[in-house]
Amino acid sequence: MRTLTRRQAALACISLPLVAGEWVLAQGSKTSSPLELARQAEALKPGEWVWAPDIAPAGPITVYVDLSRQLAYVYRNGVRIAASSISSGKPGHETPTGVFTILQKDKNHRSNKYNSAPMPYQERLTWDGVALHAGGLPGYPESHGCVHLPYEFARLLFGITEMGGTVVVAGKAGGAGMPAGVLQPVPGQGALAQHLALADDASAVWLPELSPQGPVSVVLSRPDRQVLVMRNGVEIGRARVELPPDDYADHLLTLTRGADGRMVWTVAPTPGREAEAGRPVDQALIEQVRLPAGFMKSVQPLMQPGLTVLVTNEPLAPHTTGPQLAVLDSQARPGDGPDGPAMSPARRPVSG
């Protein structure tokens, strides 16, 4: 029997062989159109992922890692745009839970603990060894504490996150998890999400002062029969809505300006449905969408070219009775970790 060296074993865990100098994507990796995201996000197999950035083209990014389901979700402007299978820390090296900030990004990072094993597209969460990065995805927790992602997914995620961005890690490997909703479970500042609630006798709520400026996203949910408005990742309005009774498809719509200067709703270009891109939405369908008049008047100034609206058959957010997450200290104190004296950021060790 062949015996692997420690370095060979560490490299094998990455499960991304080099061919002609290039990393090979994990088998089963795939992208999807935004309209497939909801259907595929909760049924991903090891190595699979979906990426639908057009759902929310702009806004702050939050990554939510569910250890129980071994899945990660990416939210932009408060709306889910991607999902991926993961592999977290194995027994004895469990990935810690909490709300973290991205402390360092290194596209070509190598481990200082495990014989310079490659950790592509590393995004550091703690100075004592926890990070997001491309790695092995066997279908169960097998890392030394990091969160392993498919290589291409890690590359795409690396391209949209920023230093100081929020990463939430929740759940327990082997425990029972709950599907994530269309909306992010927590906002960027790390507290629990403050989604607006409608009283039984209320038709709408509008609080624009909660987020005075920033990119806007609109989501309409058929199961909830509600529409909500997100600005810069914060919910600022919610209302009851009636949607066309005979239209059960998911839609991603974009507001554009026609040749005559008037605003026109068009079908957004999405993979697999390129032929529909730019097609005006049937005015008869638009006229069947019913919103409270006061709410519509409040939203009207936000309806500018480029605004996207997601019409979905998913509920806006799952119900949960779980405990509130602990908020970790994001101000790194290098000497406090198990790695001893402080080092420069580029040389702090990261486990795998």
Sequence and secondary structure as in RCSB ss.txt:
>XXXX:A:sequence
MRTLTRRQAALACISLPLVAGEWVLAQGSKTSSPLELARQAEALKPGEWVWAPDIAPAGPITVYVDLSRQLAYVY
RNGVRIAASSISSGKPGHETPTGVFTILQKDKNHRSNKYNSAPMPYQERLTWDGVALHAGGLPGYPESHGCVHLP
YEFARLLFGITEMGGTVVVAGKAGGAGMPAGVLQPVPGQGALAQHLALADDASAVWLPELSPQGPVSVVLSRPDR
QVLVMRNGVEIGRARVELPPDDYADHLLTLTRGADGRMVWTVAPTPGREAEAGRPVDQALIEQVRLPAGFMKSVQ
PLMQPGLTVLVTNEPLAPHTTGPQLAVLDSQARPGDGPDGPAMSPARRPVSG
>XXXX:A:secstr
     HHHHHHHHH   EETTEE   TT     HHHHHHHTTS  TT EEE GGGS SS EEEEEETTTTEEEEE
ETTEEEEEEE B B TTS    EEEE  EEEEEEE TTTTT EEEEEEES TTS EEEE    SS  BSSSEEE 
HHHHHHHHHH  TT EEEEES TTS      SB SS TTSS        TT SEEE GGGS SS EEEEEETTTT
EEEEEETTEEEEEEE B  TT  S EEEEEEE TTS EEEEE   TT GGGTT B  HHHHHT B  HHHHHHHG
GG  TT EEEEESS SS         B   S  GGGSTT S   GGG     
